[in-house]
Structures are given as C-alpha cells and as structure tokens.
Amino acid sequence: SVEKNTKDYFIAWLILEFFLIGVFSLLDLLMFYILFESVLVPMYVIVGLWGSRERKIRAAYFLFLYTLIGSVLMLIGILY
C-alpha cells in the first residue's frame, strides 16, 4: 500500500513526471518516441504495485501491452 512504501511511490511518480515533461518538450521525433516508451515503465510499476484491486497485475500487463502495440504502430509511422 501507499502508506507503507510512500518513498517508492513518490519516486515512481517523479520519474513518470520527468519522462512526461521530456515527451512534451522535445522537438526531435526519435527522442520523443524513446521518452514516450520510457513512460511505460513507471506506469507499469505504479499500476502493478499500488493498484486498487486484486487484478492489478493483469491490469498493468494489459496497459503495457496495449500501449506497446500502439507504440509499435507509431514507430512504423515514424520510420515510414
């Protein structure tokens, strides 16, 4: 729970915020894509560790999977 691991929770949010600031402030398309993908890691950790139900690991997995599929399509669009 968040009450027990408050430090880890806020570190994950700060890392997520750092990546999101980078995503929306970059003008280089390749670095945008790399930081966009980097956002997935702290989101997976936050949902997987501090989710509200017993299916939080499954929800984190599907969040990661669906976002990754969309990101692969975006990469194809960037490269094409």
C-alpha positions in Angstrom: 0.0 0.0 0.0 1.0 3.6 -0.4 1.2 4.1 3.4 4.0 1.6 3.7 6.0 2.5 0.6 5.4 6.2 0.4 9.0 6.9 -0.7 8.9 4.4 -3.6 5.5 5.6 -4.7 6.6 9.2 -5.0 9.9 8.2 -6.7 7.9 6.4 -9.3 5.6 9.4 -9.8 8.6 11.8 -10.1 10.3 9.5 -12.7 7.0 9.4 -14.6 6.7 13.2 -14.4 10.3 13.6 -15.6 9.6 11.4 -18.7 6.4 13.2 -19.5 8.0 16.6 -19.3 10.6 15.3 -21.7 8.0 13.9 -24.0 6.1 17.2 -24.3 9.1 19.4 -24.5 11.2 17.7 -27.2 11.3 18.6 -30.8 13.2 15.6 -32.0 10.9 12.8 -33.1 13.2 10.0 -32.2 13.8 11.2 -28.7 10.0 11.8 -28.4 9.5 8.2 -29.2 12.1 6.9 -26.8 10.8 9.0 -23.9 7.2 8.1 -24.8 8.2 4.4 -24.4 10.1 5.2 -21.2 6.8 6.4 -19.7 5.5 2.8 -19.8 7.9 1.6 -17.1 6.9 3.8 -14.2 3.2 3.5 -15.2 3.5 -0.3 -15.1 5.1 -0.1 -11.6 2.5 2.3 -10.3 -0.4 0.3 -11.5 1.2 -3.1 -10.7 2.3 -2.3 -7.1 -0.3 0.3 -6.0 -3.4 -0.7 -7.9 -6.7 -0.9 -6.0 -7.8 -4.5 -6.7 -6.5 -8.0 -6.8 -6.3 -7.9 -10.6 -3.8 -5.0 -10.6 -1.0 -7.1 -12.1 -3.3 -8.1 -15.0 -4.4 -4.5 -15.5 -0.8 -3.4 -15.5 0.1 -6.1 -18.1 -2.8 -5.1 -20.4 -1.9 -1.4 -20.0 1.7 -2.2 -21.0 0.7 -4.5 -23.9 -1.9 -2.2 -25.5 0.3 0.9 -25.2 3.2 -1.1 -26.7 1.1 -2.2 -29.6 0.1 1.4 -30.3 3.7 2.5 -29.9 4.9 0.0 -32.5 2.4 1.4 -34.9 3.7 4.9 -34.1 7.3 3.7 -34.7 6.2 2.3 -38.1 4.7 5.7 -38.9 7.8 7.5 -37.8 10.1 5.3 -39.9 7.9 5.2 -42.9 
